[in-house]
Amino acid sequence: MDHSSIEAAERETFEEIGYRIDLSNERPFFAINFEEGFDDYYLVEREIDIESLTLQYEEVQKVK
């Protein structure tokens, strides 16, 4: 199944810290291209209550 980098970033943000983010109006801050693909990097700033986050311990130990 093929997913856009926006869909993947939104999904992973929710899975790893429990925050639903809408990146539909964002563009990648930068991209790295490889012979067989690419990585998009999104840098976004949001005011959120970090106490309300649910961290996936295997992936994230700390947020600030």
N, C-alpha and C positions, 0 to 999 in steps of 0.2 A: 504494500500500500504506500503510495507516494503522498507526503505531507509537505506543505510549504514550511519554510523556516519560521514564519510567524506562528502557524499552528503548533509547531513543535515547541517553540519558546513559551507560548501560552500554556500548553499542556505541562511542560516540565516545571514551570514556575508554580503551578498549582500542585503538582505531585510532590515537589521537593520542599515547598514552604507553605503550602495551603493558601496561597493568594491568587485570586483570579484577576489576571491583568488583560487589558484590551490593547493589543498592539496594532490594530487595524489601521491606525493613522501614523504608524512609525515606520521608519526605514532603518535597515541595519546601519550601525555606526561605522562598521567596516566589515569586510569579507576577506577570507583567505581561500584561495582556489588551489585545489590539488588536482593531480592527474585524473583521479576518479571521483571528483565531487568538490564540495566547498563547505566552509563553516561561516555562517553569518553571526555577527556579534551585535547585540542590542544593548545600548546603555540608556536607561530611562531613570528618571527621578520622580518619586511619588512620596507624598506624605501619608504614611500608614502607621497604625498602632502595631508595633512589632510584637506586643504581648498577645495579639490575637492570632499570630501565625502558628502553624503546626509544622514543625521541622521534621523532615524525614531523616532520622539519625544517620542512616548509612550514607547519605549524600551531603548533608549540611549539619555542622555542629554549632554554628553561631551566625547570627545576623546582627547588624547594627545600622 
